[in-house]
Amino acid sequence: MATAQTKHHDYHLVDPSPWPVVGSISAFIMAVGAITWMHHMFSAAPIIFGVGTVGVLYTMASWWGDVIRKPSTRATTPASCSCITATA
């Protein structure tokens, strides 16, 4: 019954991902930490910069992990796989 409600497209629709939001928040924290560190505003600025950097690196690793895992876990349409398969 659930398959009757799904739409099949000739093009690829990506699933919603949390990584753009997590990455942008981490980048903002990293930028605030870098700015406050360069202006010597308070002593915890390097820690804030480090937390932001770790967040950005975690986002990159997780996002690429999702990209690598996706083709092996979900079925794709022939139109989205045409560039991957070799034609001879």
PyMOL Python script that loads the backbone (N, CA, C, O; Angstrom):
from pymol import cmd

cmd.read_pdbstr("""\
ATOM      1  N   MET A   1       0.817  -1.190   0.000  1.00  0.00           N
ATOM      2  CA  MET A   1       0.000   0.000   0.000  1.00  0.00           C
ATOM      3  C   MET A   1       0.865   1.259   0.000  1.00  0.00           C
ATOM      4  O   MET A   1       0.503   2.265  -0.610  1.00  0.00           O
ATOM      5  N   ALA A   2       1.999   1.201   0.681  1.00  0.00           N
ATOM      6  CA  ALA A   2       2.857   2.375   0.739  1.00  0.00           C
ATOM      7  C   ALA A   2       3.480   2.673  -0.608  1.00  0.00           C
ATOM      8  O   ALA A   2       3.753   3.836  -0.906  1.00  0.00           O
ATOM      9  N   THR A   3       3.714   1.665  -1.433  1.00  0.00           N
ATOM     10  CA  THR A   3       4.323   1.910  -2.737  1.00  0.00           C
ATOM     11  C   THR A   3       3.353   2.594  -3.694  1.00  0.00           C
ATOM     12  O   THR A   3       3.787   3.241  -4.647  1.00  0.00           O
ATOM     13  N   ALA A   4       2.071   2.465  -3.463  1.00  0.00           N
ATOM     14  CA  ALA A   4       1.094   3.131  -4.324  1.00  0.00           C
ATOM     15  C   ALA A   4       1.110   4.637  -4.119  1.00  0.00           C
ATOM     16  O   ALA A   4       0.697   5.385  -5.006  1.00  0.00           O
ATOM     17  N   GLN A   5       1.584   5.097  -2.960  1.00  0.00           N
ATOM     18  CA  GLN A   5       1.588   6.518  -2.666  1.00  0.00           C
ATOM     19  C   GLN A   5       2.897   7.200  -3.039  1.00  0.00           C
ATOM     20  O   GLN A   5       2.966   8.429  -3.044  1.00  0.00           O
ATOM     21  N   THR A   6       3.934   6.432  -3.351  1.00  0.00           N
ATOM     22  CA  THR A   6       5.203   7.050  -3.701  1.00  0.00           C
ATOM     23  C   THR A   6       5.197   7.478  -5.153  1.00  0.00           C
ATOM     24  O   THR A   6       4.595   6.822  -6.002  1.00  0.00           O
ATOM     25  N   LYS A   7       5.871   8.587  -5.434  1.00  0.00           N
ATOM     26  CA  LYS A   7       5.963   9.096  -6.794  1.00  0.00           C
ATOM     27  C   LYS A   7       7.303   8.680  -7.378  1.00  0.00           C
ATOM     28  O   LYS A   7       8.334   8.752  -6.709  1.00  0.00           O
ATOM     29  N   HIS A   8       7.280   8.252  -8.612  1.00  0.00           N
ATOM     30  CA  HIS A   8       8.504   7.871  -9.301  1.00  0.00           C
ATOM     31  C   HIS A   8       8.843   8.948 -10.323  1.00  0.00           C
ATOM     32  O   HIS A   8       8.033   9.280 -11.188  1.00  0.00           O
ATOM     33  N   HIS A   9      10.056   9.487 -10.207  1.00  0.00           N
ATOM     34  CA  HIS A   9      10.506  10.559 -11.079  1.00  0.00           C
ATOM     35  C   HIS A   9      11.659  10.070 -11.940  1.00  0.00           C
ATOM     36  O   HIS A   9      12.364   9.131 -11.569  1.00  0.00           O
ATOM     37  N   ASP A  10      11.851  10.705 -13.085  1.00  0.00           N
ATOM     38  CA  ASP A  10      13.002  10.417 -13.920  1.00  0.00           C
ATOM     39  C   ASP A  10      14.237  11.168 -13.447  1.00  0.00           C
ATOM     40  O   ASP A  10      15.323  10.974 -13.994  1.00  0.00           O
ATOM     41  N   TYR A  11      14.094  12.008 -12.455  1.00  0.00           N
ATOM     42  CA  TYR A  11      15.203  12.779 -11.934  1.00  0.00           C
ATOM     43  C   TYR A  11      15.373  12.458 -10.451  1.00  0.00           C
ATOM     44  O   TYR A  11      14.480  11.893  -9.820  1.00  0.00           O
ATOM     45  N   HIS A  12      16.501  12.816  -9.922  1.00  0.00           N
ATOM     46  CA  HIS A  12      16.849  12.453  -8.545  1.00  0.00           C
ATOM     47  C   HIS A  12      16.425  13.547  -7.575  1.00  0.00           C
ATOM     48  O   HIS A  12      16.795  14.709  -7.744  1.00  0.00           O
ATOM     49  N   LEU A  13      15.660  13.182  -6.572  1.00  0.00           N
ATOM     50  CA  LEU A  13      15.297  14.091  -5.492  1.00  0.00           C
ATOM     51  C   LEU A  13      16.077  13.674  -4.253  1.00  0.00           C
ATOM     52  O   LEU A  13      15.975  12.532  -3.807  1.00  0.00           O
ATOM     53  N   VAL A  14      16.847  14.587  -3.705  1.00  0.00           N
ATOM     54  CA  VAL A  14      17.651  14.252  -2.537  1.00  0.00           C
ATOM     55  C   VAL A  14      16.792  14.276  -1.276  1.00  0.00           C
ATOM     56  O   VAL A  14      15.808  15.010  -1.186  1.00  0.00           O
ATOM     57  N   ASP A  15      17.186  13.466  -0.320  1.00  0.00           N
ATOM     58  CA  ASP A  15      16.502  13.445   0.968  1.00  0.00           C
ATOM     59  C   ASP A  15      16.948  14.646   1.797  1.00  0.00           C
ATOM     60  O   ASP A  15      18.063  15.136   1.615  1.00  0.00           O
ATOM     61  N   PRO A  16      16.100  15.127   2.700  1.00  0.00           N
ATOM     62  CA  PRO A  16      16.522  16.219   3.582  1.00  0.00           C
ATOM     63  C   PRO A  16      17.713  15.796   4.429  1.00  0.00           C
ATOM     64  O   PRO A  16      17.780  14.657   4.891  1.00  0.00           O
ATOM     65  N   SER A  17      18.643  16.706   4.629  1.00  0.00           N
ATOM     66  CA  SER A  17      19.861  16.410   5.361  1.00  0.00           C
ATOM     67  C   SER A  17      20.086  17.468   6.432  1.00  0.00           C
ATOM     68  O   SER A  17      19.831  18.649   6.198  1.00  0.00           O
ATOM     69  N   PRO A  18      20.563  17.057   7.609  1.00  0.00           N
ATOM     70  CA  PRO A  18      20.851  18.042   8.660  1.00  0.00           C
ATOM     71  C   PRO A  18      22.207  18.713   8.481  1.00  0.00           C
ATOM     72  O   PRO A  18      22.492  19.695   9.165  1.00  0.00           O
ATOM     73  N   TRP A  19      23.055  18.210   7.577  1.00  0.00           N
ATOM     74  CA  TRP A  19      24.443  18.670   7.526  1.00  0.00           C
ATOM     75  C   TRP A  19      24.610  20.114   7.075  1.00  0.00           C
ATOM     76  O   TRP A  19      25.528  20.762   7.576  1.00  0.00           O
ATOM     77  N   PRO A  20      23.809  20.678   6.176  1.00  0.00           N
ATOM     78  CA  PRO A  20      24.000  22.103   5.874  1.00  0.00           C
ATOM     79  C   PRO A  20      23.772  23.009   7.083  1.00  0.00           C
ATOM     80  O   PRO A  20      24.499  23.984   7.274  1.00  0.00           O
ATOM     81  N   VAL A  21      22.780  22.696   7.888  1.00  0.00           N
ATOM     82  CA  VAL A  21      22.497  23.521   9.072  1.00  0.00           C
ATOM     83  C   VAL A  21      23.602  23.342  10.113  1.00  0.00           C
ATOM     84  O   VAL A  21      24.092  24.320  10.678  1.00  0.00           O
ATOM     85  N   VAL A  22      23.991  22.093  10.363  1.00  0.00           N
ATOM     86  CA  VAL A  22      25.044  21.820  11.343  1.00  0.00           C
ATOM     87  C   VAL A  22      26.360  22.454  10.891  1.00  0.00           C
ATOM     88  O   VAL A  22      27.085  23.031  11.702  1.00  0.00           O
ATOM     89  N   GLY A  23      26.663  22.347   9.607  1.00  0.00           N
ATOM     90  CA  GLY A  23      27.896  22.934   9.090  1.00  0.00           C
ATOM     91  C   GLY A  23      27.917  24.443   9.170  1.00  0.00           C
ATOM     92  O   GLY A  23      28.950  25.033   9.488  1.00  0.00           O
ATOM     93  N   SER A  24      26.791  25.079   8.886  1.00  0.00           N
ATOM     94  CA  SER A  24      26.761  26.545   8.943  1.00  0.00           C
ATOM     95  C   SER A  24      26.867  27.053  10.377  1.00  0.00           C
ATOM     96  O   SER A  24      27.515  28.069  10.626  1.00  0.00           O
ATOM     97  N   ILE A  25      26.242  26.363  11.312  1.00  0.00           N
ATOM     98  CA  ILE A  25      26.369  26.754  12.729  1.00  0.00           C
ATOM     99  C   ILE A  25      27.811  26.566  13.192  1.00  0.00           C
ATOM    100  O   ILE A  25      28.357  27.421  13.890  1.00  0.00           O
ATOM    101  N   SER A  26      28.423  25.459  12.809  1.00  0.00           N
ATOM    102  CA  SER A  26      29.816  25.208  13.184  1.00  0.00           C
ATOM    103  C   SER A  26      30.753  26.243  12.564  1.00  0.00           C
ATOM    104  O   SER A  26      31.687  26.709  13.217  1.00  0.00           O
ATOM    105  N   ALA A  27      30.503  26.602  11.306  1.00  0.00           N
ATOM    106  CA  ALA A  27      31.334  27.617  10.653  1.00  0.00           C
ATOM    107  C   ALA A  27      31.175  28.976  11.325  1.00  0.00           C
ATOM    108  O   ALA A  27      32.143  29.727  11.446  1.00  0.00           O
ATOM    109  N   PHE A  28      29.955  29.294  11.764  1.00  0.00           N
ATOM    110  CA  PHE A  28      29.741  30.558  12.478  1.00  0.00           C
ATOM    111  C   PHE A  28      30.490  30.559  13.809  1.00  0.00           C
ATOM    112  O   PHE A  28      31.116  31.556  14.167  1.00  0.00           O
ATOM    113  N   ILE A  29      30.428  29.451  14.539  1.00  0.00           N
ATOM    114  CA  ILE A  29      31.147  29.351  15.813  1.00  0.00           C
ATOM    115  C   ILE A  29      32.650  29.458  15.576  1.00  0.00           C
ATOM    116  O   ILE A  29      33.358  30.117  16.339  1.00  0.00           O
ATOM    117  N   MET A  30      33.130  28.818  14.531  1.00  0.00           N
ATOM    118  CA  MET A  30      34.556  28.884  14.206  1.00  0.00           C
ATOM    119  C   MET A  30      34.964  30.313  13.861  1.00  0.00           C
ATOM    120  O   MET A  30      36.024  30.771  14.288  1.00  0.00           O
ATOM    121  N   ALA A  31      34.134  31.026  13.090  1.00  0.00           N
ATOM    122  CA  ALA A  31      34.449  32.405  12.718  1.00  0.00           C
ATOM    123  C   ALA A  31      34.444  33.326  13.933  1.00  0.00           C
ATOM    124  O   ALA A  31      35.326  34.173  14.073  1.00  0.00           O
ATOM    125  N   VAL A  32      33.464  33.169  14.805  1.00  0.00           N
ATOM    126  CA  VAL A  32      33.414  33.982  16.026  1.00  0.00           C
ATOM    127  C   VAL A  32      34.646  33.703  16.880  1.00  0.00           C
ATOM    128  O   VAL A  32      35.250  34.631  17.417  1.00  0.00           O
ATOM    129  N   GLY A  33      35.020  32.439  17.009  1.00  0.00           N
ATOM    130  CA  GLY A  33      36.212  32.096  17.773  1.00  0.00           C
ATOM    131  C   GLY A  33      37.474  32.680  17.168  1.00  0.00           C
ATOM    132  O   GLY A  33      38.342  33.165  17.893  1.00  0.00           O
ATOM    133  N   ALA A  34      37.586  32.640  15.840  1.00  0.00           N
ATOM    134  CA  ALA A  34      38.775  33.193  15.184  1.00  0.00           C
ATOM    135  C   ALA A  34      38.851  34.713  15.342  1.00  0.00           C
ATOM    136  O   ALA A  34      39.920  35.267  15.598  1.00  0.00           O
ATOM    137  N   ILE A  35      37.707  35.376  15.187  1.00  0.00           N
ATOM    138  CA  ILE A  35      37.695  36.842  15.308  1.00  0.00           C
ATOM    139  C   ILE A  35      38.029  37.272  16.727  1.00  0.00           C
ATOM    140  O   ILE A  35      38.838  38.177  16.930  1.00  0.00           O
ATOM    141  N   THR A  36      37.413  36.631  17.704  1.00  0.00           N
ATOM    142  CA  THR A  36      37.694  37.009  19.099  1.00  0.00           C
ATOM    143  C   THR A  36      39.117  36.638  19.507  1.00  0.00           C
ATOM    144  O   THR A  36      39.719  37.310  20.345  1.00  0.00           O
ATOM    145  N   TRP A  37      39.649  35.583  18.925  1.00  0.00           N
ATOM    146  CA  TRP A  37      41.029  35.187  19.217  1.00  0.00           C
ATOM    147  C   TRP A  37      42.009  36.211  18.634  1.00  0.00           C
ATOM    148  O   TRP A  37      42.977  36.592  19.291  1.00  0.00           O
ATOM    149  N   MET A  38      41.751  36.655  17.393  1.00  0.00           N
ATOM    150  CA  MET A  38      42.647  37.628  16.760  1.00  0.00           C
ATOM    151  C   MET A  38      42.599  38.995  17.432  1.00  0.00           C
ATOM    152  O   MET A  38      43.585  39.732  17.414  1.00  0.00           O
ATOM    153  N   HIS A  39      41.463  39.334  18.022  1.00  0.00           N
ATOM    154  CA  HIS A  39      41.329  40.627  18.706  1.00  0.00           C
ATOM    155  C   HIS A  39      41.623  40.522  20.196  1.00  0.00           C
ATOM    156  O   HIS A  39      41.500  41.511  20.918  1.00  0.00           O
ATOM    157  N   HIS A  40      42.010  39.341  20.667  1.00  0.00           N
ATOM    158  CA  HIS A  40      42.340  39.106  22.078  1.00  0.00           C
ATOM    159  C   HIS A  40      41.224  39.589  23.009  1.00  0.00           C
ATOM    160  O   HIS A  40      41.485  40.266  24.003  1.00  0.00           O
ATOM    161  N   MET A  41      39.973  39.234  22.675  1.00  0.00           N
ATOM    162  CA  MET A  41      38.830  39.703  23.459  1.00  0.00           C
ATOM    163  C   MET A  41      38.699  38.976  24.786  1.00  0.00           C
ATOM    164  O   MET A  41      38.416  39.604  25.807  1.00  0.00           O
ATOM    165  N   PHE A  42      38.900  37.658  24.790  1.00  0.00           N
ATOM    166  CA  PHE A  42      38.875  36.901  26.038  1.00  0.00           C
ATOM    167  C   PHE A  42      39.692  35.629  25.863  1.00  0.00           C
ATOM    168  O   PHE A  42      39.988  35.212  24.744  1.00  0.00           O
ATOM    169  N   SER A  43      40.049  35.022  26.988  1.00  0.00           N
ATOM    170  CA  SER A  43      41.011  33.917  26.954  1.00  0.00           C
ATOM    171  C   SER A  43      40.436  32.607  26.419  1.00  0.00           C
ATOM    172  O   SER A  43      41.205  31.713  26.065  1.00  0.00           O
ATOM    173  N   ALA A  44      39.127  32.462  26.349  1.00  0.00           N
ATOM    174  CA  ALA A  44      38.522  31.216  25.871  1.00  0.00           C
ATOM    175  C   ALA A  44      38.321  31.203  24.358  1.00  0.00           C
ATOM    176  O   ALA A  44      37.757  30.250  23.820  1.00  0.00           O
ATOM    177  N   ALA A  45      38.769  32.234  23.674  1.00  0.00           N
ATOM    178  CA  ALA A  45      38.574  32.324  22.222  1.00  0.00           C
ATOM    179  C   ALA A  45      39.207  31.155  21.459  1.00  0.00           C
ATOM    180  O   ALA A  45      38.575  30.657  20.528  1.00  0.00           O
ATOM    181  N   PRO A  46      40.417  30.687  21.798  1.00  0.00           N
ATOM    182  CA  PRO A  46      40.965  29.535  21.076  1.00  0.00           C
ATOM    183  C   PRO A  46      40.130  28.265  21.267  1.00  0.00           C
ATOM    184  O   PRO A  46      40.064  27.423  20.371  1.00  0.00           O
ATOM    185  N   ILE A  47      39.507  28.132  22.411  1.00  0.00           N
ATOM    186  CA  ILE A  47      38.653  26.966  22.659  1.00  0.00           C
ATOM    187  C   ILE A  47      37.401  27.049  21.782  1.00  0.00           C
ATOM    188  O   ILE A  47      36.978  26.044  21.212  1.00  0.00           O
ATOM    189  N   ILE A  48      36.816  28.222  21.674  1.00  0.00           N
ATOM    190  CA  ILE A  48      35.635  28.407  20.821  1.00  0.00           C
ATOM    191  C   ILE A  48      35.998  28.131  19.365  1.00  0.00           C
ATOM    192  O   ILE A  48      35.241  27.478  18.646  1.00  0.00           O
ATOM    193  N   PHE A  49      37.155  28.626  18.931  1.00  0.00           N
ATOM    194  CA  PHE A  49      37.618  28.355  17.577  1.00  0.00           C
ATOM    195  C   PHE A  49      37.818  26.847  17.364  1.00  0.00           C
ATOM    196  O   PHE A  49      37.455  26.314  16.315  1.00  0.00           O
ATOM    197  N   GLY A  50      38.385  26.176  18.345  1.00  0.00           N
ATOM    198  CA  GLY A  50      38.600  24.730  18.252  1.00  0.00           C
ATOM    199  C   GLY A  50      37.301  23.953  18.177  1.00  0.00           C
ATOM    200  O   GLY A  50      37.190  22.998  17.409  1.00  0.00           O
ATOM    201  N   VAL A  51      36.320  24.353  18.968  1.00  0.00           N
ATOM    202  CA  VAL A  51      35.010  23.687  18.935  1.00  0.00           C
ATOM    203  C   VAL A  51      34.368  23.865  17.560  1.00  0.00           C
ATOM    204  O   VAL A  51      33.804  22.915  17.016  1.00  0.00           O
ATOM    205  N   GLY A  52      34.446  25.051  17.002  1.00  0.00           N
ATOM    206  CA  GLY A  52      33.901  25.286  15.667  1.00  0.00           C
ATOM    207  C   GLY A  52      34.624  24.486  14.605  1.00  0.00           C
ATOM    208  O   GLY A  52      33.994  23.952  13.692  1.00  0.00           O
ATOM    209  N   THR A  53      35.941  24.399  14.712  1.00  0.00           N
ATOM    210  CA  THR A  53      36.730  23.631  13.748  1.00  0.00           C
ATOM    211  C   THR A  53      36.387  22.153  13.813  1.00  0.00           C
ATOM    212  O   THR A  53      36.232  21.502  12.780  1.00  0.00           O
ATOM    213  N   VAL A  54      36.269  21.623  15.021  1.00  0.00           N
ATOM    214  CA  VAL A  54      35.884  20.217  15.180  1.00  0.00           C
ATOM    215  C   VAL A  54      34.483  19.984  14.604  1.00  0.00           C
ATOM    216  O   VAL A  54      34.236  18.955  13.976  1.00  0.00           O
ATOM    217  N   GLY A  55      33.575  20.929  14.813  1.00  0.00           N
ATOM    218  CA  GLY A  55      32.234  20.811  14.253  1.00  0.00           C
ATOM    219  C   GLY A  55      32.231  20.800  12.734  1.00  0.00           C
ATOM    220  O   GLY A  55      31.496  20.027  12.120  1.00  0.00           O
ATOM    221  N   VAL A  56      33.049  21.653  12.120  1.00  0.00           N
ATOM    222  CA  VAL A  56      33.140  21.685  10.661  1.00  0.00           C
ATOM    223  C   VAL A  56      33.734  20.377  10.141  1.00  0.00           C
ATOM    224  O   VAL A  56      33.235  19.823   9.161  1.00  0.00           O
ATOM    225  N   LEU A  57      34.782  19.882  10.776  1.00  0.00           N
ATOM    226  CA  LEU A  57      35.394  18.620  10.355  1.00  0.00           C
ATOM    227  C   LEU A  57      34.432  17.443  10.529  1.00  0.00           C
ATOM    228  O   LEU A  57      34.377  16.552   9.681  1.00  0.00           O
ATOM    229  N   TYR A  58      33.677  17.441  11.627  1.00  0.00           N
ATOM    230  CA  TYR A  58      32.682  16.389  11.845  1.00  0.00           C
ATOM    231  C   TYR A  58      31.595  16.444  10.772  1.00  0.00           C
ATOM    232  O   TYR A  58      31.157  15.408  10.272  1.00  0.00           O
ATOM    233  N   THR A  59      31.163  17.654  10.423  1.00  0.00           N
ATOM    234  CA  THR A  59      30.157  17.818   9.375  1.00  0.00           C
ATOM    235  C   THR A  59      30.674  17.296   8.047  1.00  0.00           C
ATOM    236  O   THR A  59      29.955  16.598   7.332  1.00  0.00           O
ATOM    237  N   MET A  60      31.915  17.627   7.710  1.00  0.00           N
ATOM    238  CA  MET A  60      32.490  17.165   6.451  1.00  0.00           C
ATOM    239  C   MET A  60      32.558  15.644   6.407  1.00  0.00           C
ATOM    240  O   MET A  60      32.180  15.033   5.407  1.00  0.00           O
ATOM    241  N   ALA A  61      33.034  15.036   7.474  1.00  0.00           N
ATOM    242  CA  ALA A  61      33.166  13.577   7.505  1.00  0.00           C
ATOM    243  C   ALA A  61      31.804  12.894   7.448  1.00  0.00           C
ATOM    244  O   ALA A  61      31.636  11.905   6.734  1.00  0.00           O
ATOM    245  N   SER A  62      30.838  13.410   8.188  1.00  0.00           N
ATOM    246  CA  SER A  62      29.511  12.795   8.208  1.00  0.00           C
ATOM    247  C   SER A  62      28.787  12.974   6.885  1.00  0.00           C
ATOM    248  O   SER A  62      28.133  12.049   6.405  1.00  0.00           O
ATOM    249  N   TRP A  63      28.899  14.154   6.294  1.00  0.00           N
ATOM    250  CA  TRP A  63      28.232  14.418   5.025  1.00  0.00           C
ATOM    251  C   TRP A  63      28.801  13.527   3.930  1.00  0.00           C
ATOM    252  O   TRP A  63      28.044  12.934   3.161  1.00  0.00           O
ATOM    253  N   TRP A  64      30.119  13.426   3.851  1.00  0.00           N
ATOM    254  CA  TRP A  64      30.726  12.552   2.845  1.00  0.00           C
ATOM    255  C   TRP A  64      30.421  11.090   3.135  1.00  0.00           C
ATOM    256  O   TRP A  64      30.284  10.293   2.208  1.00  0.00           O
ATOM    257  N   GLY A  65      30.311  10.726   4.418  1.00  0.00           N
ATOM    258  CA  GLY A  65      29.908   9.362   4.753  1.00  0.00           C
ATOM    259  C   GLY A  65      28.513   9.048   4.246  1.00  0.00           C
ATOM    260  O   GLY A  65      28.260   7.948   3.754  1.00  0.00           O
ATOM    261  N   ASP A  66      27.608  10.007   4.363  1.00  0.00           N
ATOM    262  CA  ASP A  66      26.252   9.828   3.825  1.00  0.00           C
ATOM    263  C   ASP A  66      26.272   9.706   2.305  1.00  0.00           C
ATOM    264  O   ASP A  66      25.541   8.899   1.733  1.00  0.00           O
ATOM    265  N   VAL A  67      27.112  10.510   1.655  1.00  0.00           N
ATOM    266  CA  VAL A  67      27.202  10.463   0.195  1.00  0.00           C
ATOM    267  C   VAL A  67      27.742   9.111  -0.261  1.00  0.00           C
ATOM    268  O   VAL A  67      27.270   8.561  -1.256  1.00  0.00           O
ATOM    269  N   ILE A  68      28.710   8.580   0.446  1.00  0.00           N
ATOM    270  CA  ILE A  68      29.299   7.294   0.074  1.00  0.00           C
ATOM    271  C   ILE A  68      28.323   6.152   0.332  1.00  0.00           C
ATOM    272  O   ILE A  68      28.225   5.231  -0.479  1.00  0.00           O
ATOM    273  N   ARG A  69      27.600   6.196   1.449  1.00  0.00           N
ATOM    274  CA  ARG A  69      26.666   5.126   1.797  1.00  0.00           C
ATOM    275  C   ARG A  69      25.393   5.136   0.968  1.00  0.00           C
ATOM    276  O   ARG A  69      24.799   4.076   0.770  1.00  0.00           O
ATOM    277  N   LYS A  70      24.952   6.276   0.481  1.00  0.00           N
ATOM    278  CA  LYS A  70      23.654   6.384  -0.162  1.00  0.00           C
ATOM    279  C   LYS A  70      23.460   5.462  -1.365  1.00  0.00           C
ATOM    280  O   LYS A  70      22.436   4.782  -1.419  1.00  0.00           O
ATOM    281  N   PRO A  71      24.374   5.395  -2.329  1.00  0.00           N
ATOM    282  CA  PRO A  71      24.115   4.530  -3.488  1.00  0.00           C
ATOM    283  C   PRO A  71      23.980   3.051  -3.130  1.00  0.00           C
ATOM    284  O   PRO A  71      23.290   2.310  -3.830  1.00  0.00           O
ATOM    285  N   SER A  72      24.614   2.623  -2.078  1.00  0.00           N
ATOM    286  CA  SER A  72      24.547   1.205  -1.735  1.00  0.00           C
ATOM    287  C   SER A  72      23.332   0.860  -0.887  1.00  0.00           C
ATOM    288  O   SER A  72      23.012  -0.321  -0.748  1.00  0.00           O
ATOM    289  N   THR A  73      22.646   1.839  -0.317  1.00  0.00           N
ATOM    290  CA  THR A  73      21.519   1.541   0.566  1.00  0.00           C
ATOM    291  C   THR A  73      20.163   1.837  -0.047  1.00  0.00           C
ATOM    292  O   THR A  73      19.154   1.334   0.447  1.00  0.00           O
ATOM    293  N   ARG A  74      20.100   2.631  -1.103  1.00  0.00           N
ATOM    294  CA  ARG A  74      18.808   2.986  -1.684  1.00  0.00           C
ATOM    295  C   ARG A  74      18.806   2.692  -3.168  1.00  0.00           C
ATOM    296  O   ARG A  74      19.827   2.798  -3.847  1.00  0.00           O
ATOM    297  N   ALA A  75      17.658   2.329  -3.645  1.00  0.00           N
ATOM    298  CA  ALA A  75      17.507   2.109  -5.078  1.00  0.00           C
ATOM    299  C   ALA A  75      17.476   3.460  -5.782  1.00  0.00           C
ATOM    300  O   ALA A  75      16.901   4.424  -5.276  1.00  0.00           O
ATOM    301  N   THR A  76      18.092   3.517  -6.941  1.00  0.00           N
ATOM    302  CA  THR A  76      18.089   4.744  -7.721  1.00  0.00           C
ATOM    303  C   THR A  76      17.380   4.496  -9.037  1.00  0.00           C
ATOM    304  O   THR A  76      17.235   3.353  -9.470  1.00  0.00           O
ATOM    305  N   THR A  77      16.947   5.551  -9.656  1.00  0.00           N
ATOM    306  CA  THR A  77      16.264   5.423 -10.940  1.00  0.00           C
ATOM    307  C   THR A  77      17.292   5.229 -12.039  1.00  0.00           C
ATOM    308  O   THR A  77      18.448   5.618 -11.874  1.00  0.00           O
ATOM    309  N   PRO A  78      16.895   4.634 -13.164  1.00  0.00           N
ATOM    310  CA  PRO A  78      17.852   4.464 -14.267  1.00  0.00           C
ATOM    311  C   PRO A  78      18.411   5.787 -14.775  1.00  0.00           C
ATOM    312  O   PRO A  78      19.560   5.844 -15.214  1.00  0.00           O
ATOM    313  N   ALA A  79      17.623   6.838 -14.722  1.00  0.00           N
ATOM    314  CA  ALA A  79      18.102   8.133 -15.207  1.00  0.00           C
ATOM    315  C   ALA A  79      19.225   8.673 -14.332  1.00  0.00           C
ATOM    316  O   ALA A  79      20.143   9.319 -14.838  1.00  0.00           O
ATOM    317  N   SER A  80      19.167   8.420 -13.026  1.00  0.00           N
ATOM    318  CA  SER A  80      20.206   8.937 -12.144  1.00  0.00           C
ATOM    319  C   SER A  80      21.459   8.079 -12.171  1.00  0.00           C
ATOM    320  O   SER A  80      22.520   8.537 -11.744  1.00  0.00           O
ATOM    321  N   CYS A  81      21.368   6.851 -12.658  1.00  0.00           N
ATOM    322  CA  CYS A  81      22.524   5.955 -12.700  1.00  0.00           C
ATOM    323  C   CYS A  81      23.160   5.867 -14.066  1.00  0.00           C
ATOM    324  O   CYS A  81      24.161   5.167 -14.219  1.00  0.00           O
ATOM    325  N   SER A  82      22.629   6.543 -15.066  1.00  0.00           N
ATOM    326  CA  SER A  82      23.128   6.382 -16.423  1.00  0.00           C
ATOM    327  C   SER A  82      24.568   6.841 -16.577  1.00  0.00           C
ATOM    328  O   SER A  82      25.298   6.316 -17.418  1.00  0.00           O
ATOM    329  N   CYS A  83      24.993   7.824 -15.765  1.00  0.00           N
ATOM    330  CA  CYS A  83      26.354   8.287 -15.886  1.00  0.00           C
ATOM    331  C   CYS A  83      27.341   7.379 -15.159  1.00  0.00           C
ATOM    332  O   CYS A  83      28.546   7.460 -15.399  1.00  0.00           O
ATOM    333  N   ILE A  84      26.847   6.525 -14.282  1.00  0.00           N
ATOM    334  CA  ILE A  84      27.715   5.648 -13.498  1.00  0.00           C
ATOM    335  C   ILE A  84      28.006   4.352 -14.252  1.00  0.00           C
ATOM    336  O   ILE A  84      29.136   3.865 -14.218  1.00  0.00           O
ATOM    337  N   THR A  85      27.022   3.793 -14.922  1.00  0.00           N
ATOM    338  CA  THR A  85      27.193   2.510 -15.587  1.00  0.00           C
ATOM    339  C   THR A  85      27.957   2.699 -16.888  1.00  0.00           C
ATOM    340  O   THR A  85      27.796   3.699 -17.588  1.00  0.00           O
ATOM    341  N   ALA A  86      28.786   1.720 -17.191  1.00  0.00           N
ATOM    342  CA  ALA A  86      29.579   1.776 -18.419  1.00  0.00           C
ATOM    343  C   ALA A  86      28.776   1.188 -19.565  1.00  0.00           C
ATOM    344  O   ALA A  86      28.182   0.119 -19.427  1.00  0.00           O
ATOM    345  N   THR A  87      28.756   1.864 -20.667  1.00  0.00           N
ATOM    346  CA  THR A  87      28.085   1.351 -21.865  1.00  0.00           C
ATOM    347  C   THR A  87      29.143   1.041 -22.899  1.00  0.00           C
ATOM    348  O   THR A  87      30.004   1.873 -23.190  1.00  0.00           O
ATOM    349  N   ALA A  88      29.079  -0.148 -23.451  1.00  0.00           N
ATOM    350  CA  ALA A  88      30.101  -0.538 -24.426  1.00  0.00           C
ATOM    351  C   ALA A  88      29.480  -0.945 -25.736  1.00  0.00           C
ATOM    352  O   ALA A  88      30.193  -1.304 -26.673  1.00  0.00           O
TER     353      ALA A  88
END
""", "prot")
cmd.dss("prot")
cmd.show_as("cartoon", "prot")
cmd.util.cbc("prot")
cmd.orient("prot")
